[in-house]
């Protein structure tokens, strides 16, 4: 009889790809299972298309998938996800959920079920080269105006180093998140209480104006932002080509620990800057592992997810270069010896906002991506761009 194989759709990122294989090997060694794993790594848009657009989670193409929390409502509404509640009752996780921050265990609980186990964390924060700020006599920016000024002061294109980088690739990810964060940090709300977009407020206008100004400043920003996603921009930072950036905590940890990084020991993190009339705000979007509703190996898939939730496996996620999700990992002495700011994850979560749980969020994010593309490549007035995006979002809803 052939051994069962778990097909796993993986977000393309070296630490994810290596960690999941090592964790499955440990699962087989400790459980005695003769199962196999078939991980397939994909970039964001192809991943979303494979598991949701093509309904791969329902057809049995995928047993397990890496999913951004943004996608959960869409996948659940389409009947693509297995409710994990019965599996938890059959084979519970001893210290769940108390061993996790509530912000990592509550977003998945809706529509009468539980739809994904947290795997990789790391809210957005300010990631910076502490050596470069010290050499320039600059304080860590606490406002977006200071951030722009510091980026200009640290910009050295002749040395292949840029003040900052914007990940503007239209994948419904960082560009969309940047827009929302800039609205929040100016005291506004990108969505109303019912989860409907509100893209025409004064705060949204100020947010888009700032992003247009920053993206167009060749004396501050790395070129080619429309070709850079969050991973690519994080790799630029690790290569020593960026002085600071607003990006995910995980890229700071990667740059501080990866053997190939050129900035190990030179990295620090801080709260994201605030805008006029606002305050520092982080964003809580993280990666979970969900089981496909069409999987023919659901019990095995849950047993593997349960193994991944253990303290040693969460620590392995971190040691591989991703970000563990358990508090035990965040306060681990060895982890904090390598990455001195790791314990700040608790603080970041206390100041993080969340996107609305709506099946339409991915489609709305692409509307914002299209708006940002026009903002960076045309002279269409900001108010017109925002109004167009608002109308397009309403059509989706």
KEKE-3310 file (N, C-alpha, C; in steps of 0.2 Angstrom, whole numbers, plus 5000, padded with zeros to 4 digits):
npx = (5004:5003:5011:5003:5003:5005:5000:5006:5003:5014:5019:5030:5046:5061:5064:5051:5050:5061:5059:5046:5049:5059:5051:5041:5049:5053:5040:5037:5047:5045:5031:5031:5025:5024:5022:5022:5028:5024:5029:5024:5031:5025:5023:5013:5001:5000:4999:4987:4978:4979:4974:4962:4956:4956:4950:4957:4959:4947:4945:4954:4967:4976:4981:4985:4987:4997:4991:4987:4979:4970:4964:4955:4941:4936:4940:4933:4920:4918:4918:4930:4938:4942:4934:4942:4938:4932:4943:4951:4944:4945:4959:4966:4976:4987:4990:4983:4972:4980:4994:4997:4997:4981:4978:4983:4975:4962:4956:4954:4942:4927:4910:4905:4916:4933:4947:4960:4977:4989:5005:5016:5022:5023:5021:5019:5033:5045:5060:5077:5094:5104:5117:5119:5110:5116:5129:5125:5120:5107:5090:5079:5066:5050:5039:5031:5036:5048:5053:5054:5063:5074:5077:5081:5093:5100:5102:5112:5115:5126:5134:5127:5116:5101:5089:5077:5064:5050:5038:5029:5024:5010:5002:4991:4996:5008:5007:4994:4992:5001:4995:4983:4989:4994:4983:4977:4987:4986:4975:4963:4951:4952:4941:4924:4913:4906:4914:4915:4923:4931:4938:4939:4941:4948:4960:4963:4966:4977:4986:4988:4993:5005:5012:5013:5022:5033:5036:5040:5051:5067:5078:5078:5072:5073:5074:5062:5051:5038:5041:5044:5041:5035:5044:5055:5059:5063:5074:5083:5086:5092:5103:5111:5107:5097:5093:5083:5066:5048:5041:5038:5041:5047:5057:5066:5072:5076:5086:5095:5100:5102:5114:5118:5115:5121:5120:5120:5118:5117:5105:5089:5073:5058:5043:5031:5031:5021:5008:5002:4991:4989:4994:5006:5004:5003:5001:4991:4993:4994:5002:4993:4990:4979:4967:4962:4945:4943:4952:4959:4966:4963:4964:4977:4983:4979:4985:4998:4998:4995:5007:5015:5011:5018:5029:5043:5043:5038:5048:5058:5053:5056:5071:5074:5072:5060:5046:5041:5026:5022:5021:5031:5042:5044:5050:5061:5077:5089:5084:5082:5095:5101:5093:5089:5078:5067:5058:5049:5038:5026:5023:5021:5010:5000:4998:4993:4982:4968:4963:4946:4936:4931:4924:4928:4940:4952:4949:4946:4959:4966:4960:4964:4978:4978:4974:4985:4995:4992:4993:5007:5012:5005:4998:4985:4974:4974:4962:4953:4958:4955:4942:4938:4943:4935:4922:4924:4927:4914:4907:4912:4907)
npy = (4994:5011:5024:5038:5055:5071:5086:5102:5118:5131:5147:5156:5158:5157:5153:5147:5137:5128:5126:5119:5107:5101:5101:5092:5080:5078:5076:5064:5056:5056:5052:5040:5039:5034:5043:5055:5071:5084:5098:5113:5128:5145:5161:5176:5179:5168:5158:5161:5160:5146:5140:5146:5153:5143:5134:5124:5119:5113:5104:5094:5095:5101:5097:5104:5122:5137:5152:5169:5178:5187:5181:5171:5173:5173:5161:5152:5156:5151:5138:5131:5127:5116:5114:5116:5113:5100:5092:5097:5093:5080:5077:5086:5101:5103:5115:5125:5139:5147:5148:5156:5173:5182:5189:5181:5170:5173:5178:5168:5162:5161:5162:5150:5141:5136:5140:5140:5137:5146:5150:5158:5174:5191:5207:5222:5234:5247:5244:5245:5251:5251:5256:5264:5275:5279:5283:5294:5303:5303:5302:5288:5288:5295:5300:5301:5312:5314:5301:5301:5312:5306:5296:5302:5308:5297:5291:5284:5281:5280:5271:5260:5260:5263:5275:5271:5258:5254:5242:5239:5230:5224:5214:5213:5215:5222:5235:5238:5236:5246:5258:5257:5257:5270:5278:5274:5279:5292:5295:5291:5279:5265:5257:5256:5253:5242:5235:5241:5249:5265:5276:5289:5299:5313:5309:5297:5304:5312:5301:5295:5305:5307:5294:5295:5306:5301:5289:5295:5301:5301:5304:5297:5284:5267:5262:5255:5250:5245:5233:5226:5215:5211:5201:5203:5216:5215:5206:5215:5224:5215:5213:5224:5235:5244:5257:5258:5253:5252:5237:5219:5212:5199:5201:5209:5200:5190:5197:5199:5187:5177:5168:5172:5186:5203:5212:5207:5208:5222:5227:5234:5236:5246:5255:5259:5274:5289:5298:5315:5321:5308:5292:5279:5264:5247:5232:5218:5205:5188:5172:5157:5140:5130:5117:5109:5108:5097:5088:5072:5067:5071:5068:5065:5077:5086:5080:5083:5097:5099:5094:5104:5115:5113:5118:5115:5114:5126:5134:5129:5135:5148:5147:5143:5155:5161:5167:5163:5159:5157:5162:5157:5156:5169:5174:5166:5163:5160:5164:5177:5181:5180:5188:5203:5210:5202:5199:5210:5208:5205:5218:5224:5217:5222:5234:5233:5234:5226:5219:5220:5205:5199:5192:5198:5205:5202:5205:5219:5223:5223:5233:5244:5242:5244:5258:5263:5261:5269:5281:5282:5283:5292:5309:5310:5318:5316:5316:5312:5299:5292:5293:5285:5273:5270:5269:5258:5248:5248:5242:5229:5225)
npz = (5000:4996:5003:5012:5005:5008:5000:5000:4998:4997:5003:4993:5000:5007:5021:5025:5016:5019:5033:5034:5028:5036:5048:5045:5043:5056:5062:5056:5061:5075:5076:5070:5057:5040:5030:5017:5010:4999:4995:4987:4981:4979:4973:4979:4971:4962:4972:4978:4967:4965:4976:4979:4968:4958:4966:4972:4985:4988:4978:4981:4977:4985:5001:5012:5015:5015:5021:5020:5033:5028:5017:5023:5025:5013:5007:5016:5014:5002:5003:5004:5015:5028:5043:5058:5071:5075:5073:5083:5094:5093:5094:5104:5106:5119:5126:5120:5118:5126:5125:5115:5109:5110:5098:5088:5088:5087:5075:5066:5070:5066:5058:5065:5065:5066:5057:5053:5058:5067:5060:5055:5060:5064:5064:5055:5055:5059:5051:5053:5049:5062:5063:5053:5055:5067:5063:5055:5064:5067:5074:5078:5067:5071:5066:5050:5042:5047:5044:5030:5028:5034:5026:5014:5019:5021:5009:4997:4982:4974:4981:4980:4989:4996:5003:5007:5004:4994:4993:4979:4971:4962:4971:4979:4992:5001:4995:4997:5010:5015:5011:5019:5032:5032:5032:5045:5053:5052:5059:5053:5046:5035:5032:5036:5051:5047:5038:5025:5012:5015:5006:5003:5013:5022:5028:5020:5009:5012:5015:5003:4995:5002:5000:4986:4985:4992:4984:4972:4974:4970:4977:4988:4988:4983:4966:4954:4961:4958:4954:4965:4978:4995:4999:4990:4993:5006:5005:4998:5008:5017:5009:5011:5004:5007:5019:5028:5031:5030:5035:5036:5052:5051:5041:5047:5057:5048:5041:5051:5055:5044:5035:5023:5023:5023:5033:5046:5064:5063:5064:5069:5076:5077:5082:5069:5061:5065:5058:5054:5067:5071:5077:5081:5072:5070:5059:5059:5051:5047:5043:5041:5043:5033:5031:5017:5011:5002:5005:5005:5016:5029:5043:5045:5040:5050:5061:5058:5058:5071:5077:5072:5080:5092:5105:5102:5088:5084:5088:5079:5067:5069:5070:5058:5051:5049:5058:5073:5082:5095:5112:5120:5111:5108:5120:5122:5128:5120:5107:5109:5112:5099:5092:5097:5099:5099:5109:5108:5100:5107:5111:5099:5094:5103:5098:5086:5071:5063:5047:5040:5041:5027:5013:5001:5002:4996:4982:4984:4988:4976:4969:4976:4973:4959:4959:4966:4957:4946:4953:4955:4942:4934:4932:4937:4948:4966:4973:4963:4960:4972:4972:4961:4965:4976:4970:4962:4972:4978:4968:4968:4981)
capx = (5000:5007:5011:5000:5007:5002:5002:5006:5004:5018:5021:5037:5050:5066:5063:5045:5051:5065:5056:5041:5052:5062:5046:5038:5054:5052:5034:5037:5052:5042:5025:5032:5022:5028:5019:5027:5026:5025:5028:5025:5031:5022:5022:5007:4996:4999:4996:4979:4974:4979:4971:4956:4954:4955:4947:4962:4958:4940:4946:4959:4973:4980:4979:4986:4989:4999:4986:4986:4973:4966:4960:4952:4934:4935:4940:4928:4913:4918:4918:4936:4942:4940:4933:4947:4935:4931:4949:4954:4941:4948:4966:4967:4983:4986:4991:4980:4975:4983:5001:4998:4994:4975:4978:4985:4970:4955:4954:4952:4936:4921:4906:4904:4921:4940:4949:4968:4982:4994:5011:5021:5020:5028:5017:5023:5036:5050:5066:5082:5101:5106:5124:5119:5107:5121:5134:5123:5118:5099:5086:5074:5060:5044:5034:5032:5040:5055:5055:5056:5069:5080:5078:5085:5099:5104:5102:5118:5115:5133:5136:5122:5112:5095:5087:5071:5061:5043:5036:5023:5021:5003:5000:4987:4999:5011:5005:4987:4993:5004:4989:4979:4993:4995:4977:4976:4992:4983:4968:4957:4949:4951:4935:4919:4912:4903:4919:4914:4929:4930:4944:4939:4942:4954:4966:4965:4969:4984:4990:4990:4998:5012:5014:5015:5028:5039:5038:5042:5057:5073:5083:5076:5069:5076:5070:5059:5047:5033:5043:5047:5036:5038:5050:5061:5062:5066:5080:5087:5088:5097:5109:5114:5105:5092:5095:5077:5060:5042:5040:5037:5046:5051:5062:5072:5075:5080:5092:5100:5102:5103:5121:5120:5114:5127:5119:5119:5121:5117:5098:5085:5066:5054:5036:5030:5030:5014:5006:4999:4985:4988:4998:5010:5000:5005:4996:4991:4991:4999:5001:4990:4990:4972:4966:4957:4939:4943:4958:4958:4970:4962:4966:4985:4985:4978:4990:5004:4997:4995:5014:5018:5010:5022:5035:5050:5042:5038:5055:5061:5051:5061:5078:5074:5072:5053:5044:5037:5019:5021:5025:5037:5047:5046:5054:5066:5083:5093:5082:5083:5102:5102:5088:5088:5071:5062:5052:5045:5032:5020:5021:5018:5003:4996:4997:4991:4976:4967:4958:4940:4935:4926:4926:4929:4946:4957:4947:4947:4966:4968:4957:4969:4984:4977:4974:4992:4999:4990:4996:5014:5013:5001:4997:4978:4973:4973:4955:4950:4960:4952:4934:4938:4944:4929:4917:4926:4926:4907:4904:4913:4903)
capy = (5000:5017:5029:5044:5061:5078:5091:5108:5124:5135:5154:5156:5161:5151:5150:5143:5131:5124:5124:5114:5100:5099:5099:5085:5075:5077:5073:5057:5052:5056:5048:5033:5039:5033:5048:5059:5078:5087:5106:5117:5135:5149:5168:5177:5179:5161:5154:5163:5157:5139:5137:5149:5154:5137:5129:5118:5116:5109:5098:5089:5096:5103:5095:5110:5128:5143:5157:5175:5179:5191:5176:5166:5173:5172:5154:5149:5157:5147:5131:5128:5125:5111:5117:5112:5112:5093:5089:5099:5089:5073:5077:5093:5104:5104:5122:5130:5144:5151:5149:5161:5179:5182:5192:5176:5164:5175:5180:5162:5160:5165:5158:5144:5136:5138:5139:5140:5137:5151:5147:5163:5180:5197:5213:5228:5239:5250:5240:5250:5249:5256:5258:5270:5281:5282:5287:5301:5307:5303:5298:5284:5292:5294:5303:5300:5317:5312:5295:5304:5316:5302:5292:5307:5309:5290:5288:5284:5277:5278:5266:5255:5259:5268:5277:5266:5255:5253:5236:5241:5225:5223:5207:5214:5214:5228:5242:5239:5237:5253:5263:5257:5259:5277:5281:5273:5283:5299:5295:5289:5272:5263:5253:5258:5248:5236:5233:5244:5254:5272:5278:5296:5303:5317:5304:5294:5309:5313:5295:5294:5311:5305:5288:5297:5310:5297:5285:5298:5304:5297:5305:5293:5277:5262:5262:5249:5248:5241:5226:5223:5213:5212:5197:5206:5222:5212:5204:5221:5226:5210:5213:5230:5240:5249:5259:5257:5252:5249:5230:5214:5210:5194:5202:5211:5194:5186:5200:5199:5180:5173:5167:5176:5193:5207:5217:5204:5212:5229:5228:5235:5238:5251:5256:5263:5282:5292:5304:5321:5319:5301:5288:5273:5258:5241:5229:5211:5200:5183:5166:5152:5134:5128:5111:5109:5104:5092:5084:5065:5065:5076:5067:5066:5084:5089:5078:5087:5104:5099:5094:5111:5119:5112:5123:5114:5115:5134:5137:5128:5140:5154:5146:5143:5161:5164:5170:5158:5162:5155:5167:5154:5157:5176:5176:5161:5167:5160:5167:5184:5183:5181:5194:5206:5214:5197:5200:5216:5205:5206:5225:5226:5215:5226:5241:5231:5234:5221:5220:5217:5198:5200:5188:5203:5209:5201:5209:5226:5225:5224:5239:5248:5241:5248:5265:5265:5261:5276:5287:5282:5283:5297:5315:5311:5321:5311:5315:5308:5292:5289:5292:5279:5267:5270:5267:5251:5244:5247:5238:5223:5223)
capz = (5000:4995:5009:5010:5003:5010:4996:5003:4994:5002:5001:4992:5005:5009:5028:5025:5012:5022:5039:5033:5026:5042:5053:5043:5045:5064:5063:5054:5066:5082:5076:5066:5051:5034:5026:5013:5009:4993:4996:4981:4983:4974:4974:4982:4966:4960:4977:4979:4962:4965:4981:4980:4962:4955:4971:4973:4992:4988:4973:4983:4974:4991:5008:5017:5011:5018:5019:5024:5036:5023:5013:5026:5024:5006:5006:5020:5011:4995:5005:5003:5021:5033:5050:5062:5078:5076:5074:5090:5099:5093:5096:5106:5108:5126:5128:5115:5114:5130:5124:5110:5109:5107:5092:5083:5088:5087:5068:5062:5073:5064:5055:5068:5065:5066:5050:5052:5064:5066:5058:5054:5063:5062:5062:5052:5060:5056:5051:5051:5050:5068:5062:5048:5059:5072:5059:5052:5070:5066:5079:5075:5065:5075:5061:5043:5039:5049:5040:5023:5029:5036:5020:5010:5022:5021:5002:4994:4976:4971:4985:4979:4995:4996:5010:5009:4998:4994:4989:4976:4966:4963:4973:4985:4999:5004:4993:5000:5018:5016:5011:5026:5038:5032:5034:5052:5057:5052:5063:5049:5045:5028:5032:5041:5056:5043:5034:5019:5011:5015:5003:5001:5018:5022:5030:5014:5004:5015:5015:4996:4994:5005:4996:4979:4986:4993:4979:4967:4977:4968:4981:4995:4987:4978:4960:4952:4967:4955:4952:4971:4983:5001:5000:4987:4996:5012:5002:4997:5015:5019:5005:5013:4999:5010:5025:5033:5028:5034:5032:5041:5057:5049:5037:5051:5059:5043:5039:5057:5056:5038:5033:5017:5025:5024:5039:5053:5069:5062:5062:5074:5074:5081:5080:5063:5062:5065:5054:5058:5070:5072:5081:5078:5071:5066:5056:5061:5046:5048:5039:5045:5039:5033:5028:5011:5012:4998:5006:5007:5021:5034:5049:5044:5040:5057:5066:5056:5061:5079:5078:5071:5085:5098:5106:5098:5081:5083:5088:5073:5062:5070:5069:5050:5048:5049:5064:5077:5084:5102:5117:5122:5107:5109:5126:5122:5129:5114:5102:5110:5111:5092:5089:5104:5099:5097:5114:5107:5097:5111:5111:5092:5094:5107:5095:5079:5069:5059:5042:5041:5039:5022:5007:4996:5004:4991:4976:4986:4988:4969:4967:4979:4969:4953:4961:4968:4950:4943:4957:4954:4935:4931:4936:4939:4955:4971:4974:4957:4960:4977:4971:4957:4969:4980:4966:4960:4978:4979:4963:4971:4986)
cpx = (5004:5006:5007:5004:5002:5005:5001:5008:5008:5019:5028:5041:5055:5065:5057:5047:5056:5062:5051:5043:5055:5057:5042:5043:5053:5046:5034:5042:5049:5035:5026:5028:5026:5025:5024:5024:5028:5024:5029:5025:5029:5022:5015:5001:4995:4996:4989:4975:4974:4975:4963:4953:4952:4952:4951:4961:4951:4941:4950:4966:4978:4977:4979:4989:4991:4994:4987:4980:4968:4961:4955:4944:4932:4935:4935:4921:4912:4918:4924:4940:4938:4939:4938:4944:4935:4938:4952:4951:4943:4955:4968:4975:4983:4986:4988:4973:4980:4991:5003:4995:4986:4974:4980:4980:4963:4952:4951:4945:4930:4916:4905:4910:4928:4944:4956:4972:4988:5001:5017:5018:5024:5024:5022:5027:5041:5057:5071:5089:5103:5113:5124:5116:5112:5126:5132:5120:5110:5096:5082:5068:5054:5038:5036:5036:5047:5058:5058:5062:5075:5082:5082:5092:5104:5105:5109:5118:5122:5136:5132:5118:5107:5092:5081:5069:5054:5041:5029:5021:5014:5000:4995:4989:5002:5009:4998:4988:4996:4999:4985:4982:4993:4989:4976:4981:4991:4977:4962:4956:4948:4944:4930:4918:4909:4907:4918:4920:4927:4937:4944:4939:4948:4960:4968:4968:4976:4988:4992:4994:5005:5015:5017:5021:5034:5041:5041:5049:5064:5079:5082:5074:5072:5071:5067:5054:5041:5034:5045:5041:5039:5044:5056:5064:5065:5073:5085:5090:5093:5104:5113:5112:5100:5094:5089:5071:5054:5040:5039:5042:5050:5057:5068:5075:5079:5087:5097:5103:5104:5111:5123:5118:5121:5126:5118:5122:5120:5109:5094:5078:5063:5047:5036:5029:5023:5014:5003:4992:4984:4993:5001:5005:5003:4999:4997:4988:4996:4997:4998:4991:4982:4972:4961:4951:4939:4948:4956:4962:4970:4965:4974:4987:4984:4983:4997:5004:4997:5003:5017:5017:5014:5027:5041:5049:5041:5044:5059:5059:5055:5068:5079:5074:5065:5052:5039:5031:5018:5024:5031:5043:5049:5050:5060:5073:5088:5091:5083:5091:5104:5099:5086:5081:5066:5056:5047:5038:5026:5018:5018:5011:4998:4994:4995:4984:4975:4962:4951:4939:4929:4929:4929:4936:4951:4955:4948:4954:4968:4966:4962:4976:4984:4977:4982:4996:4998:4993:5003:5016:5010:5001:4989:4978:4971:4965:4951:4952:4956:4945:4934:4938:4938:4923:4918:4925:4918:4904:4906:4909:4895)
cpy = (5006:5021:5035:5050:5067:5083:5098:5114:5129:5142:5154:5160:5156:5148:5145:5136:5126:5121:5118:5107:5097:5097:5093:5079:5073:5074:5066:5053:5051:5052:5041:5033:5038:5038:5052:5066:5080:5094:5109:5124:5139:5156:5170:5176:5172:5157:5155:5160:5150:5136:5139:5150:5148:5131:5123:5115:5112:5103:5092:5090:5098:5100:5101:5116:5133:5148:5163:5176:5183:5186:5171:5167:5172:5164:5150:5150:5153:5140:5127:5125:5120:5115:5113:5110:5104:5090:5091:5095:5082:5072:5084:5095:5106:5111:5127:5132:5148:5152:5154:5168:5179:5184:5187:5170:5166:5176:5174:5160:5164:5160:5151:5139:5140:5136:5139:5140:5142:5148:5152:5170:5186:5203:5218:5232:5242:5246:5245:5248:5254:5259:5265:5276:5284:5286:5294:5305:5308:5299:5294:5288:5290:5296:5301:5305:5316:5306:5297:5308:5311:5298:5296:5307:5302:5287:5289:5279:5275:5273:5260:5254:5265:5269:5273:5263:5254:5247:5237:5236:5224:5216:5207:5213:5221:5234:5243:5240:5244:5258:5263:5259:5267:5281:5280:5278:5290:5300:5294:5281:5270:5260:5256:5252:5241:5233:5235:5249:5261:5275:5286:5301:5308:5313:5300:5298:5310:5307:5294:5299:5309:5299:5291:5301:5306:5292:5288:5302:5300:5299:5302:5286:5273:5262:5255:5246:5244:5234:5222:5221:5213:5207:5200:5212:5220:5210:5209:5223:5221:5210:5220:5236:5245:5250:5258:5256:5250:5242:5226:5213:5204:5195:5205:5205:5190:5190:5200:5192:5176:5173:5172:5184:5197:5212:5213:5208:5220:5231:5230:5237:5243:5252:5260:5270:5283:5297:5310:5319:5312:5298:5282:5268:5253:5238:5221:5207:5195:5177:5161:5146:5131:5121:5111:5105:5098:5087:5077:5062:5070:5075:5067:5073:5087:5086:5081:5094:5104:5098:5100:5116:5118:5117:5121:5116:5123:5137:5135:5133:5146:5153:5145:5150:5165:5166:5165:5162:5161:5160:5163:5155:5164:5178:5171:5165:5166:5164:5175:5186:5184:5187:5198:5209:5209:5198:5206:5214:5206:5213:5227:5223:5219:5232:5239:5232:5228:5223:5217:5210:5198:5195:5192:5206:5208:5205:5217:5228:5226:5230:5244:5248:5245:5256:5267:5265:5267:5281:5287:5283:5289:5304:5316:5313:5315:5310:5311:5300:5289:5288:5286:5273:5265:5267:5259:5246:5243:5242:5230:5220:5222)
cpz = (5000:5001:5007:5009:5005:5005:4999:4999:4999:4999:4999:4996:5008:5016:5028:5021:5015:5029:5038:5032:5033:5048:5051:5044:5052:5065:5062:5059:5073:5082:5073:5060:5045:5028:5022:5012:5002:4993:4989:4983:4977:4977:4976:4977:4964:4965:4978:4973:4962:4970:4982:4973:4958:4960:4972:4980:4992:4983:4975:4980:4980:4997:5013:5013:5016:5016:5023:5027:5032:5019:5016:5025:5017:5005:5010:5017:5005:4997:5004:5009:5025:5040:5055:5069:5079:5077:5081:5095:5099:5096:5098:5106:5115:5129:5124:5118:5119:5129:5118:5112:5107:5100:5086:5083:5087:5080:5064:5065:5071:5060:5058:5068:5066:5060:5048:5058:5062:5065:5058:5056:5061:5060:5058:5057:5056:5057:5049:5053:5056:5067:5058:5051:5064:5069:5057:5058:5070:5072:5075:5073:5068:5071:5054:5039:5041:5045:5033:5023:5030:5030:5015:5012:5021:5014:4999:4987:4973:4975:4984:4986:4995:5003:5012:5003:4999:4990:4986:4971:4967:4965:4978:4992:5001:5002:4997:5007:5019:5016:5017:5032:5038:5034:5042:5056:5057:5055:5059:5049:5038:5027:5038:5046:5052:5038:5027:5018:5012:5013:5001:5007:5018:5024:5024:5009:5006:5014:5007:4993:4996:5001:4989:4980:4987:4988:4973:4968:4975:4972:4988:4994:4982:4972:4959:4957:4964:4954:4959:4975:4989:5002:4996:4990:5003:5010:5001:5003:5017:5015:5006:5008:5001:5017:5030:5028:5033:5031:5038:5046:5055:5045:5041:5054:5054:5042:5045:5058:5050:5037:5028:5018:5026:5030:5045:5058:5069:5062:5069:5072:5079:5079:5073:5065:5062:5060:5058:5061:5072:5077:5078:5078:5068:5063:5057:5055:5046:5044:5044:5040:5039:5030:5023:5013:5008:4999:5008:5013:5027:5041:5050:5044:5047:5062:5064:5059:5068:5081:5077:5076:5092:5099:5102:5091:5079:5083:5082:5067:5063:5068:5061:5047:5047:5056:5068:5080:5092:5107:5119:5118:5107:5114:5127:5123:5123:5108:5103:5110:5104:5090:5095:5105:5098:5102:5113:5103:5101:5111:5104:5092:5098:5104:5087:5077:5064:5053:5043:5038:5033:5016:5001:4997:4998:4984:4978:4986:4981:4967:4969:4975:4963:4954:4962:4961:4947:4946:4956:4947:4931:4935:4938:4947:4960:4972:4969:4958:4966:4976:4966:4960:4973:4976:4964:4966:4979:4974:4966:4976:4984)
residu = (UNK:UNK:UNK:UNK:UNK:UNK:UNK:UNK:UNK:UNK:UNK:UNK:UNK:UNK:UNK:UNK:UNK:UNK:UNK:UNK:UNK:UNK:UNK:UNK:UNK:UNK:UNK:UNK:UNK:UNK:UNK:UNK:UNK:UNK:UNK:UNK:UNK:UNK:UNK:UNK:UNK:UNK:UNK:UNK:UNK:UNK:UNK:UNK:UNK:UNK:UNK:UNK:UNK:UNK:UNK:UNK:UNK:UNK:UNK:UNK:UNK:UNK:UNK:UNK:UNK:UNK:UNK:UNK:UNK:UNK:UNK:UNK:UNK:UNK:UNK:UNK:UNK:UNK:UNK:UNK:UNK:UNK:UNK:UNK:UNK:UNK:UNK:UNK:UNK:UNK:UNK:UNK:UNK:UNK:UNK:UNK:UNK:UNK:UNK:UNK:UNK:UNK:UNK:UNK:UNK:UNK:UNK:UNK:UNK:UNK:UNK:UNK:UNK:UNK:UNK:UNK:UNK:UNK:UNK:UNK:UNK:UNK:UNK:UNK:UNK:UNK:UNK:UNK:UNK:UNK:UNK:UNK:UNK:UNK:UNK:UNK:UNK:UNK:UNK:UNK:UNK:UNK:UNK:UNK:UNK:UNK:UNK:UNK:UNK:UNK:UNK:UNK:UNK:UNK:UNK:UNK:UNK:UNK:UNK:UNK:UNK:UNK:UNK:UNK:UNK:UNK:UNK:UNK:UNK:UNK:UNK:UNK:UNK:UNK:UNK:UNK:UNK:UNK:UNK:UNK:UNK:UNK:UNK:UNK:UNK:UNK:UNK:UNK:UNK:UNK:UNK:UNK:UNK:UNK:UNK:UNK:UNK:UNK:UNK:UNK:UNK:UNK:UNK:UNK:UNK:UNK:UNK:UNK:UNK:UNK:UNK:UNK:UNK:UNK:UNK:UNK:UNK:UNK:UNK:UNK:UNK:UNK:UNK:UNK:UNK:UNK:UNK:UNK:UNK:UNK:UNK:UNK:UNK:UNK:UNK:UNK:UNK:UNK:UNK:UNK:UNK:UNK:UNK:UNK:UNK:UNK:UNK:UNK:UNK:UNK:UNK:UNK:UNK:UNK:UNK:UNK:UNK:UNK:UNK:UNK:UNK:UNK:UNK:UNK:UNK:UNK:UNK:UNK:UNK:UNK:UNK:UNK:UNK:UNK:UNK:UNK:UNK:UNK:UNK:UNK:UNK:UNK:UNK:UNK:UNK:UNK:UNK:UNK:UNK:UNK:UNK:UNK:UNK:UNK:UNK:UNK:UNK:UNK:UNK:UNK:UNK:UNK:UNK:UNK:UNK:UNK:UNK:UNK:UNK:UNK:UNK:UNK:UNK:UNK:UNK:UNK:UNK:UNK:UNK:UNK:UNK:UNK:UNK:UNK:UNK:UNK:UNK:UNK:UNK:UNK:UNK:UNK:UNK:UNK:UNK:UNK:UNK:UNK:UNK:UNK:UNK:UNK:UNK:UNK:UNK:UNK:UNK:UNK:UNK:UNK:UNK:UNK:UNK:UNK:UNK:UNK:UNK:UNK:UNK:UNK:UNK:UNK:UNK:UNK:UNK:UNK:UNK:UNK:UNK:UNK:UNK:UNK:UNK:UNK:UNK:UNK:UNK:UNK:UNK:UNK:UNK:UNK:UNK:UNK:UNK:UNK:UNK:UNK:UNK:UNK:UNK:UNK:UNK:UNK:UNK:UNK:UNK)
# end
